[in-house]
Amino acid sequence: MIRASVLTFALLLTTGLLGTEVNAAGDAEAGGKLFSRTCGGCHQVGESARPGFGPELNGVIGRTAGSTTGYQYSEAMKSSGVVWTRETLAKYIEDPKSVVAGTRMIFWGISDPEKIENLLAYLQTFP
């Protein structure tokens, strides 16, 4: 009886932990829809992406802020020293001016962590 309880507990614990990791990875399809509605007016991704009102975002994760060619970044962005990891990009999506004070990006942020994770999952599909 005790062994069955321990096994059940272990199974529930493992399932819960693995479920959290899957959710933390985000839903790229949902992120794509959100990107189109929220980010797509200024940013592009994909094979034919190019700068518009904002820089193109292919390969943004791992890139140094203000470093792509063909886009004129603000001095604040160029000199920020920020490298776009999942963590820094998540913070930036939530509150851009808290990560790069003086950014020209006019965006008030997204407070929903699930939406942020979905956007990040979508952006990761464009290395």
Backbone as a printed PyTorch tensor [residue, N CA C, xyz], in Angstrom:
tensor([[[  0.8190,  -1.1950,   0.0000],
         [  0.0000,   0.0000,   0.0000],
         [  0.8710,   1.2700,   0.0000]],

        [[  1.8870,   1.2800,   0.8740],
         [  2.7740,   2.4460,   0.9360],
         [  3.5470,   2.5780,  -0.3670]],

        [[  3.9960,   1.4460,  -0.9170],
         [  4.7500,   1.4780,  -2.1720],
         [  3.8960,   2.0640,  -3.3050]],

        [[  2.6410,   1.6740,  -3.3820],
         [  1.7310,   2.1970,  -4.4040],
         [  1.5320,   3.6930,  -4.2220]],

        [[  1.4340,   4.1570,  -2.9890],
         [  1.2690,   5.5890,  -2.7220],
         [  2.5030,   6.3740,  -3.1470]],

        [[  3.6790,   5.8210,  -2.8270],
         [  4.9300,   6.4770,  -3.2020],
         [  5.0560,   6.5490,  -4.7210]],

        [[  4.7440,   5.4660,  -5.4090],
         [  4.8150,   5.4490,  -6.8730],
         [  3.8260,   6.4390,  -7.4800]],

        [[  2.6270,   6.4880,  -6.9300],
         [  1.6230,   7.4320,  -7.4260],
         [  2.1040,   8.8660,  -7.2300]],

        [[  2.6520,   9.1620,  -6.0390],
         [  3.1770,  10.4880,  -5.7600],
         [  4.3130,  10.8490,  -6.7240]],

        [[  5.2170,   9.9050,  -6.9370],
         [  6.3420,  10.1330,  -7.8500],
         [  5.8440,  10.3950,  -9.2650]],

        [[  4.8420,   9.6440,  -9.6960],
         [  4.2750,   9.8410, -11.0300],
         [  3.6350,  11.2180, -11.1540]],

        [[  2.8670,  11.6060, -10.1470],
         [  2.2320,  12.9210, -10.1770],
         [  3.2650,  14.0440, -10.1630]],

        [[  4.2940,  13.8830,  -9.3430],
         [  5.3500,  14.8870,  -9.2760],
         [  6.0740,  15.0040, -10.6100]],

        [[  6.4350,  13.8910, -11.2090],
         [  7.1340,  13.8900, -12.4910],
         [  6.2640,  14.4840, -13.5820]],

        [[  4.9990,  14.0980, -13.6260],
         [  4.0800,  14.6260, -14.6350],
         [  3.9390,  16.1320, -14.4890]],

        [[  3.8150,  16.5980, -13.2510],
         [  3.6990,  18.0390, -13.0160],
         [  4.9350,  18.7900, -13.4560]],

        [[  6.1060,  18.2560, -13.1590],
         [  7.3470,  18.9290, -13.5560],
         [  7.5130,  18.9470, -15.0610]],

        [[  7.2380,  17.8230, -15.7040],
         [  7.3710,  17.7830, -17.1590],
         [  6.3390,  18.6710, -17.8250]],

        [[  5.1500,  18.7150, -17.2860],
         [  4.1050,  19.5770, -17.8270],
         [  4.5010,  21.0380, -17.7630]],

        [[  5.1590,  21.4270, -16.6880],
         [  5.6210,  22.8020, -16.5480],
         [  6.6550,  23.1320, -17.6130]],

        [[  7.5800,  22.2000, -17.8860],
         [  8.5980,  22.4590, -18.9000],
         [  7.9700,  22.6210, -20.2740]],

        [[  6.9850,  21.8010, -20.5810],
         [  6.3320,  21.8990, -21.8780],
         [  5.6370,  23.2500, -22.0030]],

        [[  4.9170,  23.6820, -20.9580],
         [  4.2320,  24.9680, -21.0010],
         [  5.2260,  26.1170, -21.0850]],

        [[  6.3870,  25.9890, -20.4120],
         [  7.3790,  27.0500, -20.4180],
         [  7.9650,  27.2640, -21.8070]],

        [[  7.9250,  26.2390, -22.6460],
         [  8.4730,  26.3580, -23.9910],
         [  7.5880,  27.2140, -24.8880]],

        [[  6.3310,  27.3410, -24.5560],
         [  5.4150,  28.1620, -25.3300],
         [  4.8350,  27.4440, -26.5270]],

        [[  3.8470,  28.0590, -27.1200],
         [  3.1190,  27.5320, -28.2750],
         [  3.4410,  28.4330, -29.4670]],

        [[  4.2800,  27.9330, -30.3680],
         [  4.7330,  28.7440, -31.5050],
         [  3.5760,  29.1690, -32.4050]],

        [[  2.5800,  28.3040, -32.5730],
         [  1.4420,  28.6650, -33.4290],
         [  0.6600,  29.8300, -32.8330]],

        [[  0.3980,  29.7580, -31.5260],
         [ -0.2930,  30.8670, -30.8580],
         [  0.5820,  32.1160, -30.8920]],

        [[  1.8980,  31.9310, -30.7350],
         [  2.8210,  33.0580, -30.8030],
         [  2.8240,  33.7200, -32.1660]],

        [[  2.6840,  32.9260, -33.2230],
         [  2.6250,  33.4820, -34.5740],
         [  1.4120,  34.3610, -34.7770]],

        [[  0.2900,  33.9250, -34.2440],
         [ -0.9460,  34.7330, -34.3520],
         [ -0.7960,  36.0280, -33.5650]],

        [[ -0.2200,  35.9190, -32.3730],
         [ -0.0100,  37.1100, -31.5510],
         [  1.0040,  38.0510, -32.2060]],

        [[  2.0590,  37.4840, -32.7840],
         [  3.0590,  38.2990, -33.4790],
         [  2.3950,  39.1010, -34.6000]],

        [[  1.5540,  38.4510, -35.3890],
         [  0.8840,  39.1440, -36.4970],
         [  0.0640,  40.3260, -36.0010]],

        [[ -0.6530,  40.1220, -34.9030],
         [ -1.5360,  41.1750, -34.3790],
         [ -0.7720,  42.2650, -33.6300]],

        [[  0.2610,  41.8690, -32.8990],
         [  0.9040,  42.7940, -31.9700],
         [  2.2130,  43.3770, -32.4800]],

        [[  2.9950,  42.5650, -33.1600],
         [  4.3520,  42.9730, -33.5520],
         [  4.4980,  43.2000, -35.0550]],

        [[  3.6640,  42.5230, -35.8350],
         [  3.8220,  42.4760, -37.2800],
         [  3.6740,  43.8030, -38.0020]],

        [[  3.1010,  44.7940, -37.3550],
         [  2.9920,  46.1060, -37.9840],
         [  4.3420,  46.7950, -38.1410]],

        [[  5.2920,  46.4220, -37.2930],
         [  6.6080,  47.0540, -37.3060],
         [  7.7470,  46.0870, -37.6170]],

        [[  7.5840,  44.8110, -37.2530],
         [  8.6550,  43.8250, -37.3950],
         [  8.2690,  42.7240, -38.3590]],

        [[  9.2780,  42.1670, -39.0360],
         [  9.0770,  41.0300, -39.9310],
         [  9.9950,  39.8890, -39.5190]],

        [[  9.5600,  38.6680, -39.8310],
         [ 10.3840,  37.4730, -39.6720],
         [ 10.1800,  36.6150, -40.9090]],

        [[ 11.0870,  35.7040, -41.1250],
         [ 10.9600,  34.7990, -42.2660],
         [ 12.0110,  35.0740, -43.3160]],

        [[ 11.9600,  34.2640, -44.3530],
         [ 12.9800,  34.3010, -45.4080],
         [ 13.0990,  35.6660, -46.0800]],

        [[ 11.9750,  36.3310, -46.3070],
         [ 12.0070,  37.6150, -47.0140],
         [ 11.9160,  38.8130, -46.0600]],

        [[ 12.1520,  38.5890, -44.7610],
         [ 12.0300,  39.6700, -43.7770],
         [ 13.0510,  40.7660, -44.0250]],

        [[ 12.5940,  41.9830, -43.8020],
         [ 13.4930,  43.1320, -43.8910],
         [ 13.0300,  44.1830, -42.8970]],

        [[ 13.8650,  45.1430, -42.6010],
         [ 13.4830,  46.1700, -41.6320],
         [ 12.3260,  47.0140, -42.1420]],

        [[ 11.5160,  47.4750, -41.2340],
         [ 10.4300,  48.4010, -41.5380],
         [ 10.4900,  49.5070, -40.4940]],

        [[  9.3880,  49.6720, -39.7590],
         [  9.4150,  50.6130, -38.6340],
         [ 10.3060,  50.0790, -37.5250]],

        [[ 10.5170,  48.7620, -37.5140],
         [ 11.4170,  48.1160, -36.5680],
         [ 12.3140,  47.1620, -37.3140]],

        [[ 13.3530,  46.6620, -36.6720],
         [ 14.2610,  45.7270, -37.3520],
         [ 13.6010,  44.3740, -37.5880]],

        [[ 14.1190,  43.6210, -38.5540],
         [ 13.6380,  42.2500, -38.7430],
         [ 14.1410,  41.4210, -37.5720]],

        [[ 13.3940,  40.3850, -37.2140],
         [ 13.6950,  39.6620, -35.9820],
         [ 14.1700,  38.2300, -36.1920]],

        [[ 14.6040,  37.8740, -37.3920],
         [ 15.1990,  36.5470, -37.5850],
         [ 16.4480,  36.4450, -36.7200]],

        [[ 16.5850,  35.3460, -36.0160],
         [ 17.7790,  35.1180, -35.2080],
         [ 17.9650,  36.0850, -34.0630]],

        [[ 16.8900,  36.6740, -33.5780],
         [ 17.0180,  37.6850, -32.5240],
         [ 17.5630,  37.0900, -31.2280]],

        [[ 17.1840,  35.8540, -30.9020],
         [ 17.6750,  35.2540, -29.6600],
         [ 19.1380,  34.8740, -29.8470]],

        [[ 19.9830,  35.4460, -29.0080],
         [ 21.4290,  35.2560, -29.0960],
         [ 22.1460,  36.4280, -29.7380]],

        [[ 21.3900,  37.3640, -30.2840],
         [ 21.9700,  38.5150, -30.9850],
         [ 22.1610,  39.6870, -30.0140]],

        [[ 23.1490,  40.5000, -30.2740],
         [ 23.3690,  41.7180, -29.4990],
         [ 22.3910,  42.7850, -29.9870]],

        [[ 21.7720,  43.4800, -29.0520],
         [ 20.8050,  44.5270, -29.3870],
         [ 21.4520,  45.5960, -30.2620]],

        [[ 20.7060,  46.0620, -31.2410],
         [ 21.1750,  47.1460, -32.0970],
         [ 22.2440,  46.7550, -33.0880]],

        [[ 22.2990,  45.4690, -33.4520],
         [ 23.4310,  45.0210, -34.2740],
         [ 23.0810,  44.5730, -35.6930]],

        [[ 21.8100,  44.5300, -36.0640],
         [ 21.5100,  44.0990, -37.4340],
         [ 21.7740,  45.2390, -38.4030]],

        [[ 22.0240,  44.8790, -39.6470],
         [ 22.2640,  45.9010, -40.6700],
         [ 20.9320,  46.2960, -41.3000]],

        [[ 20.9000,  47.4410, -41.8830],
         [ 19.7180,  47.8890, -42.6000],
         [ 18.6670,  48.5540, -41.7410]],

        [[ 18.9560,  48.7590, -40.4790],
         [ 18.0000,  49.4370, -39.6030],
         [ 18.7620,  50.4550, -38.7640]],

        [[ 18.1880,  51.6340, -38.6180],
         [ 18.8390,  52.6970, -37.8520],
         [ 18.3060,  52.6700, -36.4150]],

        [[ 19.0830,  52.0640, -35.5310],
         [ 18.7010,  51.9340, -34.1310],
         [ 18.9160,  53.2340, -33.3740]],

        [[ 18.1990,  53.3650, -32.2650],
         [ 18.4290,  54.4980, -31.3610],
         [ 19.7990,  54.3260, -30.7180]],

        [[ 20.3630,  55.4120, -30.2780],
         [ 21.6470,  55.3680, -29.5780],
         [ 21.5150,  54.5050, -28.3200]],

        [[ 20.3610,  54.5910, -27.6520],
         [ 20.1290,  53.8000, -26.4380],
         [ 20.2220,  52.3070, -26.7310]],

        [[ 19.6410,  51.8760, -27.8380],
         [ 19.6640,  50.4530, -28.1910],
         [ 21.0660,  50.0250, -28.5890]],

        [[ 21.7310,  50.8310, -29.4100],
         [ 23.0800,  50.4740, -29.8690],
         [ 24.0720,  50.3820, -28.7150]],

        [[ 23.9330,  51.2300, -27.7330],
         [ 24.8990,  51.2560, -26.6330],
         [ 24.4390,  50.4780, -25.4010]],

        [[ 23.3280,  49.7790, -25.5020],
         [ 22.7670,  49.0880, -24.3290],
         [ 23.6080,  47.9100, -23.8500]],

        [[ 24.3080,  47.2460, -24.7660],
         [ 25.0780,  46.0660, -24.3960],
         [ 24.2270,  44.8370, -24.1300]],

        [[ 22.9430,  44.9280, -24.4050],
         [ 22.0230,  43.8140, -24.1610],
         [ 22.2340,  42.7220, -25.1990]],

        [[ 22.2800,  41.4890, -24.7410],
         [ 22.2480,  40.3290, -25.6280],
         [ 20.8790,  39.6930, -25.4340]],

        [[ 20.1830,  39.4580, -26.5310],
         [ 18.8110,  38.9520, -26.4640],
         [ 18.7750,  37.4540, -26.1590]],

        [[ 18.7560,  37.1370, -24.8810],
         [ 18.4860,  35.7690, -24.4550],
         [ 16.9780,  35.6450, -24.2980]],

        [[ 16.4910,  34.4430, -24.0590],
         [ 15.0520,  34.2950, -23.7890],
         [ 14.6400,  35.1770, -22.6110]],

        [[ 15.4840,  35.2380, -21.5990],
         [ 15.1490,  35.9940, -20.3900],
         [ 15.1120,  37.4970, -20.6550]],

        [[ 16.1490,  38.0220, -21.3220],
         [ 16.1640,  39.4660, -21.5670],
         [ 15.0690,  39.8600, -22.5500]],

        [[ 14.8160,  39.0310, -23.5360],
         [ 13.7560,  39.3350, -24.4920],
         [ 12.3850,  39.2600, -23.8240]],

        [[ 12.1940,  38.3000, -22.9200],
         [ 10.9240,  38.2050, -22.1850],
         [ 10.6950,  39.4740, -21.3630]],

        [[ 11.7360,  39.9480, -20.6840],
         [ 11.6190,  41.1890, -19.9040],
         [ 11.3300,  42.3740, -20.8170]],

        [[ 11.9800,  42.3890, -21.9750],
         [ 11.7770,  43.4900, -22.9250],
         [ 10.3520,  43.4910, -23.4730]],

        [[  9.8350,  42.3260, -23.7860],
         [  8.4630,  42.2340, -24.2950],
         [  7.4820,  42.6840, -23.2080]],

        [[  7.8060,  42.3790, -21.9670],
         [  6.9290,  42.7880, -20.8600],
         [  6.9910,  44.2960, -20.6240]],

        [[  8.1820,  44.8720, -20.6580],
         [  8.3550,  46.2970, -20.3630],
         [  9.6260,  46.8090, -21.0430]],

        [[  9.5170,  47.2000, -22.3140],
         [ 10.7050,  47.5690, -23.0910],
         [ 11.5970,  48.6210, -22.4350]],

        [[ 11.0240,  49.6490, -21.8850],
         [ 11.8180,  50.7500, -21.3470],
         [ 12.5560,  50.3680, -20.0610]],

        [[ 12.1470,  49.2940, -19.4060],
         [ 12.8750,  48.8550, -18.2130],
         [ 14.1580,  48.1150, -18.5920]],

        [[ 14.2220,  47.6180, -19.8190],
         [ 15.4120,  46.8980, -20.2840],
         [ 16.3390,  47.8370, -21.0430]],

        [[ 15.7820,  48.6640, -21.9080],
         [ 16.5720,  49.6350, -22.6630],
         [ 15.9050,  51.0060, -22.5040]],

        [[ 16.3430,  51.7240, -21.4910],
         [ 15.8200,  53.0700, -21.2680],
         [ 16.1880,  53.9320, -22.4750]],

        [[ 15.2370,  54.6640, -23.0000],
         [ 15.5070,  55.5180, -24.1510],
         [ 15.2420,  54.8510, -25.4890]],

        [[ 14.7290,  53.6040, -25.4880],
         [ 14.3870,  52.9610, -26.7540],
         [ 13.3100,  53.7630, -27.4670]],

        [[ 13.3580,  53.7660, -28.7820],
         [ 12.3370,  54.4600, -29.5760],
         [ 11.1000,  53.6080, -29.7850]],

        [[ 11.1900,  52.3330, -29.4360],
         [ 10.0610,  51.4420, -29.6810],
         [  8.8510,  51.9030, -28.8750]],

        [[  7.7520,  52.1370, -29.5900],
         [  6.5120,  52.5580, -28.9480],
         [  5.6680,  51.3060, -28.7320]],

        [[  5.8220,  50.7300, -27.5550],
         [  5.1210,  49.5060, -27.2060],
         [  5.0290,  49.4640, -25.6910]],

        [[  3.8220,  49.2500, -25.1870],
         [  3.6130,  49.3190, -23.7510],
         [  3.8790,  47.9890, -23.0520]],

        [[  4.0820,  46.9330, -23.8190],
         [  4.4340,  45.6460, -23.2330],
         [  3.2630,  44.6890, -23.1230]],

        [[  3.5940,  43.4610, -22.8120],
         [  2.6230,  42.3850, -22.6160],
         [  2.8750,  41.8260, -21.2300]],

        [[  1.8490,  41.8010, -20.3920],
         [  2.0390,  41.3510, -19.0150],
         [  1.7690,  39.8590, -18.8280]],

        [[  1.1500,  39.2060, -19.7980],
         [  0.7800,  37.7940, -19.6690],
         [  1.9920,  36.9050, -19.9950]],

        [[  2.5410,  36.1920, -18.9910],
         [  3.7230,  35.3460, -19.2200],
         [  3.5020,  34.2650, -20.2810]],

        [[  2.2940,  33.7360, -20.3840],
         [  2.0110,  32.7080, -21.3930],
         [  2.1160,  33.2910, -22.7990]],

        [[  1.6080,  34.4850, -23.0010],
         [  1.7120,  35.1360, -24.3090],
         [  3.1690,  35.4360, -24.6560]],

        [[  3.9350,  35.8520, -23.6620],
         [  5.3570,  36.1200, -23.8890],
         [  6.0690,  34.8420, -24.2970]],

        [[  5.8100,  33.7450, -23.5940],
         [  6.4240,  32.4530, -23.9330],
         [  6.0180,  32.0130, -25.3380]],

        [[  4.7780,  32.2620, -25.7220],
         [  4.3200,  31.9070, -27.0680],
         [  5.0530,  32.7200, -28.1230]],

        [[  5.2230,  34.0140, -27.8710],
         [  5.9800,  34.8590, -28.8090],
         [  7.4210,  34.3780, -28.9410]],

        [[  8.0390,  34.0480, -27.8230],
         [  9.4210,  33.5720, -27.8550],
         [  9.5270,  32.2510, -28.6120]],

        [[  8.5610,  31.3550, -28.3980],
         [  8.5640,  30.0800, -29.1250],
         [  8.4550,  30.3390, -30.6280]],

        [[  7.6180,  31.2860, -31.0110],
         [  7.4560,  31.6310, -32.4320],
         [  8.7460,  32.2170, -32.9970]],

        [[  9.3480,  33.1680, -32.2760],
         [ 10.5790,  33.7820, -32.7660],
         [ 11.7090,  32.7740, -32.9040]],

        [[ 11.7280,  31.7650, -32.0530],
         [ 12.7680,  30.7520, -32.1380],
         [ 12.6400,  29.8870, -33.3850]],

        [[ 11.5190,  29.9570, -34.0710],
         [ 11.3810,  29.1840, -35.3170],
         [ 12.0490,  29.8890, -36.4960]],

        [[ 12.6150,  31.0830, -36.2440],
         [ 13.2970,  31.8610, -37.2820],
         [ 14.7360,  32.1270, -36.8650]],

        [[ 15.5960,  31.1230, -37.0160],
         [ 17.0050,  31.2880, -36.5860],
         [ 17.7840,  32.2360, -37.4880]]])
